[in-house]
Amino acid sequence: MGDLSHSQLYTNLLNFLEQHGMSLKSEGSAELGLSLNNALRFIELLEENQVPLFGAEVWRRVGIRYDLDVSTIWYSDTRYQEDYRSASDSLKRAGLAAEDLITVQFG
């Protein structure tokens, strides 16, 4: 995303979420869930632009619904440079099925 203004950067990040994400509104979440590959790319975008990463949640597909897998929640411990790698590694180890989704919290 290069050297963008703060507002343009966040507009681009939100556009990425809208283009690649799936609504979890029916599950009581206002967030958009991403596939593993898209979540990893989104985390890369956050790192490239030095946007703080606060957390990531795995939503497992169960029938026609999604359930939050609390055992796989990742959250920042404020070591920003290591957070991106830690989050990505945690999501890769989560044993996601193709239909599972990931939400990413950032600031």
Secondary structure, DSSP 8 states (H G I E B T S, - for coil): --S--HHHHHHHHHHHHHHH-EE-GGGT--SEEB-HHHHHHHHHHHHHTT--EEEEEEEEEETTEEEE-GGG-EE--S-HHHHHHHHHHHHHTT---TT-EEEEEE-
